Amino acid sequence: MIIGGLSARLADARGRLIIELSRAVTGWGGQVPEDPGVAELAVLLEDAAANLHHVTSPSTRSVLAGAVGHLRAADRLGGLLPAVTLWHLGQALQRAATLPGAQEPTTAPGEPEPQTC
């Protein structure tokens, strides 16, 4: 049952990261659908980065491009390597949510803070 428990924890962590990434994408002006996939979040974040007229810093766009790259890597991996996929999702969240101009990601009360590898 150890593997079943680990799989459930990884799935829960993935779900939490998708929620946090959705909030970050919304903070950058993206219109996130109700149940977004990783590929959808990558496209929305890329579109948001392309439409940043108020941000003159190329480093901001570069960091967002890095977040998009991590989202695309997570999408390519799918369910093959859940721990590696979680790492990519965490890296994307770290990049997209910590830049000036993005809303600070929030964690619902009672939920653990997102972990990074």
Secondary structure, 3 states (H helix, E strand, C coil): CHHHHHHHHHHHHHHHHHHHHHHHHHHCCCCCCCCCCHHHHHHHHHHHHHCCCCCCCHHHHHHHHHHHHHHHHHHHHCCCCHHHHHHHHHHHHHHHHCCCCCCCCCCCCCCCCCCCC
